[in-house]
Every structure is written in structure tokens, then in C-alpha cells.
């Protein structure tokens, strides 16, 4: 079942990729049904707050009629940053399923683990490395293309 929902998160990441955004996608599931979807739109919306997870949490809260998303599982193609990890804890999401880990900015175990800090009033179950290769390949493809574009721009400016 995790593979099925991570494939849906990957579809969301592909939407971000097609917009030229960092390809991060997310779906939130309740009772084995997707209740919200989100993908990275930071550049499109020109705001730091348009991370896939935050957009999906906002939609899911409307569907559930509550800010508490107890009993929900979030599928994310990339380990969340500190802002998103904090929102996941605040939303009381039960479980997070991750595709790729993020050694430079991840806060579900890479740099620190905000999702499972005993000091908080809520801890999140974590499942890692679901469709890791697919999630990682999409991110690597994006950043490789971005480096090529940036190098071409520098060359044109010279």
C-alpha cells in the first residue's frame, strides 16, 4: 500500500518538476483514501510557505474540518525540512512515509528528528526509503538540469 501512495506523491513531484520547481510531492491519506495532494510551489507563488507538505496539510484540514489530522498518513518524496516537520507534528499526523532522505536539510532523522522528539506532545511514526530510487532519480535529474541551465546562463553573461 505504501508504494501505491508514494507513486501518487511522485505524480505530484512531477507536476512541480514540470513547472521548474524542485520536484517534491506529497499526499495525505485517511482511511486508505487520498484526502489531499500537494507539490512544491515556492517559486511559482513566490513564498517560502509553499512547500508540498504545507499545501497538503492546508487542504487536508479543510477536508477533515479540523487542524488535527490524527489518523492520517503523509507520503512525501523527500524528507521534510524543519518548517514542514514542525507543521507535521503540530497537525498531529500519525505517520510519515518518506521516499528520499535529505542529508543537507532533513528533519526526520538526517540532521535532526523533529518528528520523534520526546519533548513534544506528539511523535510521528516514520517509514523510510519507499520508492527511494524513483524519488532520488527525479531530484537528481532536476538538479543536474538546473546546473546545466545555470552554467549556460553564466556563459551567456560572460
N, C-alpha and C positions, 0 to 999 in steps of 0.2 A: 504493500500500500504506500510506503514511503516513496518508492521510485515513481509511482503514478503521480503523486502530488508534486514531487520535485520536478518532474517533466513539465508540469503546469507552471511552476516558478521559472523554469528555463524559458518557457514561451514568453513570460513577462520580461525576462532579461533580454531576450532577442528584440523586443519592442524598444527597449532602451538603446540597445546597440544600433538599431535602425535609425534612431534619432541622433546618433553620435554621442549618446550618454554612456557613462561607464555601465556595462551590462550587468546590472544587479536586479533580480526579480524576486518576488515574494508572493505567496498565497497563504491565507489563513483558513483553516479547516475547523468546522464544528460538526460533530456527529457524522463524520465521514463525508461531509459536503463542503465544497469551497464556498465561503461566505464573502470573501474579498480578495482582491488582487492588487498588486502594486509593482511599479518599476521605477527605477531611478529617473528623476526629472529635475535634478538640481540646475543644470544649465538651461533647460527649457523654461523653467519657472523662475530662474534667477534667485533662488533661495536655498540656503543651507538645509532647510527643513524638508525638502522634497526627496528624502530617501525613500526607497521602496517600502521599507518596514513601516515608517511613519504614515505613509499614504494608505497602506493596507490596514493599519490599526484604526485610522480615522474612519475608513469605510466599514470595517467590521463592527466598530462601536455603534454606528448608525443602524446596521442590520440587527445587532443584538439589543439595541435600545439601552445600552449601558456602557460605561467606560471600562468596566470589568469584563475581561474576555476569558473568564475562568472556563476551563474545559476545552479551550481552543489550542490547536497546534499551528505553529507558524513554520513554513518551509521557506528557507532563504538560500539563494545560490551562493552567497558569500557571508562569512562570519560577520556579525554586526559590529559597528563602531560603538563608542561609549554612549553616544546620544541615543542610538537605537536600542542598545542593550538596556539602558535605563528606562526607556519607554516600554520595552517588553516586560520588565519587572513591574513597572507601575501599572500596566494593563492586566497584570495577574495571568498572563498567558501560561498555560500548563507546561507546554513542551515546545522546544525549538529543534528543527531538523535542518542541519547545515550541509551545503554542498562542499564549497572550498573553505579552507581556513585562511585567515588573513594575518600573516606574521608581522605586518607593519602597523596594523591598526585594529586588530580583532580583540573584542572584549567578551568573548565566550570561551576563553582559555588560552589564546595566543599571547597577548600582552598581559591581560588580567581577565578574571572571570567574574564580571558583574552579575551574570545570570544566577550564580550559585553562592553568592556571599551570605554566610550565615547571619551576618549583622542586619541584613534586610529582613522585612517581614514576609517576603515571598522568594522562593527559589524555583528555578525553572529546570525541568528535565532537558538534557541535551543529547541529541543523536548526531554524530558527525560523519562526514565523508559519504553522504548519499549522492550518487551520481557525480562523485568528485571529479572524475576525468572530464566529463561533459561541461561542468561548471567552470573548471580551471581552463579548459581549452578556449571557451568563449572569451573569458577575461584576457588570456594571453594574446589571442587574435586581435582583440580591441587595442591593447596597449602596444602591440607590435605595429599595427597600422597607424596608431597615434604618433609613435616615434618617427615613422617614415614621413608622415604629413608634417610634423614639426621640423624635421631635418630639411624637407623640401622648402618650407617657408623661410627658414634661416638662409638657405642657399639663394632663394629668390631675392631676399633683402640685401644680400652682400653685393 
